[in-house]
Amino acid sequence: MNKICPTCSEPVIGRTDKKFCSDQCRNAFNNRVKRQTEANIININKKLRKNRKILSQLNPEGKTTVRKFILEKLDFDFNYHTHLFTTENGNTYFFCYEFGYMIIEKSTKVLIVNEQPYMKP
């Protein structure tokens, strides 16, 4: 029984349980499968990195207040964050890695902060 490589359609020679004709074909097949299954994860990570970059550019001093429309203008996506921190007063900070933000003043301004040691989970 001659097996055919699923990547390049060449005959597979060797062990009876061998599926690919070479390591290159095996790697190409597995990379293609991984790329398809992890596309969603890759897209989410891109959004998180973009959010982090925007927050880091707007917060050079460690604590800054900006208008929310500035973040929106820079395509900041408020739906993506890595973790939350809730203060004793009930205020919630949304974090993109080490940069956090909290929407203040009736949703028109955003307070941007750097993560502090007491904020770590």
Summary of the structure (lengths in Angstrom):
residues: 121
radius of gyration: 23.6
end to end distance: 57.5
largest distance: 72.9
contacts: 282
relative contact order: 0.12
helix: 36%
strand: 25%
